[in-house]
Amino acid sequence: MNKIKKLAIDIQREISFIINTKIKDPRIGFTTVTDARLSLDGKYLDIYVSIMDKDDQLEKRLDALKKCSGFIKKNLTQRMRLRNVPELKFIYDESIDRGLKISKILKEININKENENES
């Protein structure tokens, strides 16, 4: 595993910890960090998050995370002793939604097949 990927995984773990234990902003709700991708120069970090009960609150929750990025960066610096903390960009991870949609479709297909076999 290369250095950049290892550092991204370590940062992902720390950001997840900070969001779930240190941030008290109720707008963020239950947020899970699903992935982190660090640029080759280490200046930018894309953080993919999954948000429960997102409904119409998705943009507000992503905005709240963006507003907490200074707090997150300060905590990262303290916890990991980083010389340069990358700029954080929070991105909603749609893969869980897609997976749920696919599961629902497969379940419907199985139900239809069972109904056909019974007929």
Contact map, one row per residue, 1 for C-alpha under 8 A:
11101100000000000000000000000000000000000000000000000000000000000000000000000000000000000000000000000000000000000000000
11111100000000000000000000000000000000000000000000000000000000000000000000000000000000000000000000000000000000000000000
11111110000000000000000000000000000000000000000000000000000000000000000000000000000000000000000000000000000000000000000
01111111000000000000000000000000000001110100000000000000000000000000000000000000000000000000000000000000000000000000000
11111111100000000000000000000000000011000000000000000000000000000000000000000000000000000000000000000000000000000000000
11111111110000000000000000000000000000000000000000000000000000000000000000000000000000000000000000000000000000000000000
00111111111000000000000000000000000001000000000000000000000000000000000000000000000000000000000000000000000000000000000
00011111111100000000000000000000000111000000100000000000000000000000000000000000000000000000000000000000000000000000000
00001111111110000000000000000000001100000000000000000000000000000000000000000000000000000000000000000000000000000000000
00000111111111000000000000000000000000000000000000000000000000000000000000000000000000000000000000000000000000000000000
00000011111111100000000000000000000100000000000000000000000000000000000000010000000000000000000000000000000000000000000
00000001111111110000000000000000101100000000001000000000000000000000000000000000000000000000000000000000000000000000000
00000000111111111000000000000000000000000000000000000000000000000000000000000000000000000000000000000000000000000000000
00000000011111111100000000000000000000000000000000000000000000000000000000010010000000000000000000000000000000000000000
00000000001111111110000000000000100000000000000000000000000000000000000100010000000000000000000000000000000000000000000
00000000000111111111000000000001100000000000000000000000000000000000000000000000000000000000000000000000000000000000000
00000000000011111111110000000000000000000000000000000000000000000000000000000000000000000000000000000000000000000000000
00000000000001111111111000000000000000000000000000000000000000000000000100100000000000000000000000000000000000000000000
00000000000000111111111000000010000000000000000000000000000000000000000100000000000000000000000000000000000000000000000
00000000000000011111111000000110000000000000000000000000000000000000000000000000000000000000000000000000000000000000000
00000000000000001111111100000000000000000000000000000000000000000000000000000000000000000000000000000000000000000000000
00000000000000001111111100000000000000000000000000000000000000000000000000000000000000000000000000000000000000000000000
00000000000000000111111110000000000000000000000000000000000000000001000000000000000000000000000000000000000000000000000
00000000000000000000111111000000000000000000000000000000000000000000000000000000000000000000000000000000000000000000000
00000000000000000000001111111000000000000000000000000000000000010000000000000000000000000000000000000000000000000000000
00000000000000000000000111111000000000000000000000000000000000000000000000000000000000000000000000000000000000000000000
00000000000000000000000011111000000000000000000000000000000110010000000000000000000000000000000000000000000000000000000
00000000000000000000000011111110000000000000000000000000000011011000000000000000000000000000000000000000000000000000000
00000000000000000000000011111110000000000000000000110000000010000000000000000000000000000000000000000000000000000000000
00000000000000000001000000011111000000000000000000110000000000000000000000000000000000000000000000000000000000000000000
00000000000000000011000000011111100000000000000011110000000000000000000000000000000000000000000000000000000000000000000
00000000000000010000000000000111110000000000000011100000000000000000000000000000000000000000000000000000000000000000000
00000000000100110000000000000011111100000000001111000000000000000000000000000000000000000000000000000000000000000000000
00000000000000000000000000000001111100000000001111000000000000000000000000000000000000000000100000000000000000000000000
00000000100100000000000000000000111110000000001110000000000000000000000000000000000000000000000000000000000000000000000
00000001101100000000000000000000111111000000111100000000000000000000000000000000000000000000000000000000000000000000000
00001001000000000000000000000000001111100000111000000000000000000000000000000000000000000000000000000000000000000000000
00011011000000000000000000000000000111110111110000000000000000000000000000000000000000000000000000000000000000000000000
00010000000000000000000000000000000011111111100000000000000000000000000000000000000000000000000000000000000000000000000
00010000000000000000000000000000000001111110000000000000000000000000000000000000000000000000000000000000000000000000000
00000000000000000000000000000000000000111111000000000000000000000000000000000000000000000000000000000000000000000000000
00010000000000000000000000000000000001111111100000000000000000000000000000000000000001000000000000000000000000000000000
00000000000000000000000000000000000001111111100000000000000000000000000000000000000111100000000000000000000000000000000
00000000000000000000000000000000000001101111110000000000000000000000000000000000000001111000000000000000000000000000000
00000001000000000000000000000000000111100111111000000000000000000000000000000000000001111000000000000000000000000000000
00000000000000000000000000000000000111000001111100000000000000000000000000000000000000011110000000000000000000000000000
00000000000100000000000000000000111110000000111110000000000000000000000000000000000000011110000000000000000000000000000
00000000000000000000000000000000111100000000011111000000000000000000000000000000000000000111100000000000000000000000000
00000000000000000000000000000011111000000000001111100000000000000000000000000000000000000111100000000000000000000000000
00000000000000000000000000000011110000000000000111110000000000000000000000000000000000000001110100000000000000000000000
00000000000000000000000000001111000000000000000011111100010000000000000000000000000000000001000000000000000000000000000
00000000000000000000000000001110000000000000000001111100000000000000000000000000000000000000000000000000000000000000000
00000000000000000000000000000000000000000000000000111110100000000000000000000000000000000000000000000000000000000000000
00000000000000000000000000000000000000000000000000111111110000000000000000000000000000000000000000000000000000000000000
00000000000000000000000000000000000000000000000000001111110000000000000000000000000000000000000000000000000000000000000
00000000000000000000000000000000000000000000000000000111111000000000000000000000000000000000000000000000000000000000000
00000000000000000000000000000000000000000000000000001111111110000000000000000000000000000000000000000000000000000000000
00000000000000000000000000000000000000000000000000100111111111000000000000000000000000000000000000000000000000000000000
00000000000000000000000000000000000000000000000000000001111111100000000000000000000000000000000000000000000000000000000
00000000000000000000000000100000000000000000000000000000111111110000000000000000000000000000000000000000000000000000000
00000000000000000000000000111000000000000000000000000000111111111000000000000000000000000000000000000000000000000000000
00000000000000000000000000010000000000000000000000000000011111111100000000000000000000000111000000000000000000000000000
00000000000000000000000000000000000000000000000000000000001111111110000000000000000000000000000000000000000000000000000
00000000000000000000000010110000000000000000000000000000000111111111000000000000000000000000000000000000000000000000000
00000000000000000000000000010000000000000000000000000000000011111111100000000000000000000100000000000000000000000000000
00000000000000000000000000000000000000000000000000000000000001111111100000000000000000011100000000000000000000000000000
00000000000000000000000000000000000000000000000000000000000000111111110000000000000000000000000000000000000000000000000
00000000000000000000001000000000000000000000000000000000000000011111111100000000000000000000000000000000000000000000000
00000000000000000000000000000000000000000000000000000000000000001111111110000000000000010000000000000000000000000000000
00000000000000000000000000000000000000000000000000000000000000000011111111000000000000000000000000000000000000000000000
00000000000000000000000000000000000000000000000000000000000000000001111111100000000000000000000000000000000000000000000
00000000000000100110000000000000000000000000000000000000000000000001111111110000000000000000000000000000000000000000000
00000000000000000000000000000000000000000000000000000000000000000000111111111000000010000000000000000000000000000000000
00000000000000000000000000000000000000000000000000000000000000000000011111111100000000000000000000000000000000000000000
00000000000000000100000000000000000000000000000000000000000000000000001111111110000000000000000000000000000000000000000
00000000001001100000000000000000000000000000000000000000000000000000000111111111110010000000000000000000000000000000000
00000000000000000000000000000000000000000000000000000000000000000000000011111111111010000000000000000000000000000000000
00000000000000000000000000000000000000000000000000000000000000000000000001111111110000000000000000000000000000000000000
00000000000001000000000000000000000000000000000000000000000000000000000000111111100000000000000000000000000000000000000
00000000000000000000000000000000000000000000000000000000000000000000000000011111110000000000000000000000000000000000000
00000000000000000000000000000000000000000000000000000000000000000000000000011111111000000000000000000000000000000000000
00000000000000000000000000000000000000000000000000000000000000000000000000011101111110000000000000000000000000000000000
00000000000000000000000000000000000000000000000000000000000000000000000000001000111110000000000000000000000000000000000
00000000000000000000000000000000000000000010000000000000000000000000000000000000011111000000000000000000000000000000000
00000000000000000000000000000000000000000010000000000000000000000000000010011000011111100000000000000000000000000000000
00000000000000000000000000000000000000000111100000000000000000000000000000000000000111110000000000000000000000000000000
00000000000000000000000000000000000000000011100000000000000000000000000000000000000011111000000000000000000000000000000
00000000000000000000000000000000000000000001111000000000000000000100100000000000000001111100000000000000000000000000000
00000000000000000000000000000000000000000001111000000000000000000100000000000000000000111110000000000000000000000000000
00000000000000000000000000000000000000000000011110000000000001001100000000000000000000011111000000000000000000000000000
00000000000000000000000000000000000000000000011110000000000001000000000000000000000000001111100000000000000000000000000
00000000000000000000000000000000000000000000000111100000000001000000000000000000000000000111110000000000000000000000000
00000000000000000000000000000000010000000000000111000000000000000000000000000000000000000011111100000000000000000000000
00000000000000000000000000000000000000000000000001000000000000000000000000000000000000000001111111000000000000000000000
00000000000000000000000000000000000000000000000000000000000000000000000000000000000000000000111111100000000000000000000
00000000000000000000000000000000000000000000000001000000000000000000000000000000000000000000111111110000000000000000000
00000000000000000000000000000000000000000000000000000000000000000000000000000000000000000000011111111000000000000000000
00000000000000000000000000000000000000000000000000000000000000000000000000000000000000000000011111111100000000000000000
00000000000000000000000000000000000000000000000000000000000000000000000000000000000000000000001111111110000000000000000
00000000000000000000000000000000000000000000000000000000000000000000000000000000000000000000000111111111000000000000000
00000000000000000000000000000000000000000000000000000000000000000000000000000000000000000000000011111111100000000000000
00000000000000000000000000000000000000000000000000000000000000000000000000000000000000000000000001111111110000000000000
00000000000000000000000000000000000000000000000000000000000000000000000000000000000000000000000000111111111000000000000
00000000000000000000000000000000000000000000000000000000000000000000000000000000000000000000000000011111111100000000000
00000000000000000000000000000000000000000000000000000000000000000000000000000000000000000000000000001111111110000000000
00000000000000000000000000000000000000000000000000000000000000000000000000000000000000000000000000000111111111000000000
00000000000000000000000000000000000000000000000000000000000000000000000000000000000000000000000000000011111111100000000
00000000000000000000000000000000000000000000000000000000000000000000000000000000000000000000000000000001111111110000000
00000000000000000000000000000000000000000000000000000000000000000000000000000000000000000000000000000000111111111000000
00000000000000000000000000000000000000000000000000000000000000000000000000000000000000000000000000000000011111111100000
00000000000000000000000000000000000000000000000000000000000000000000000000000000000000000000000000000000001111111110000
00000000000000000000000000000000000000000000000000000000000000000000000000000000000000000000000000000000000111111111000
00000000000000000000000000000000000000000000000000000000000000000000000000000000000000000000000000000000000011111111100
00000000000000000000000000000000000000000000000000000000000000000000000000000000000000000000000000000000000001111111110
00000000000000000000000000000000000000000000000000000000000000000000000000000000000000000000000000000000000000111111111
00000000000000000000000000000000000000000000000000000000000000000000000000000000000000000000000000000000000000011111111
00000000000000000000000000000000000000000000000000000000000000000000000000000000000000000000000000000000000000001111111
00000000000000000000000000000000000000000000000000000000000000000000000000000000000000000000000000000000000000000111111
00000000000000000000000000000000000000000000000000000000000000000000000000000000000000000000000000000000000000000011111
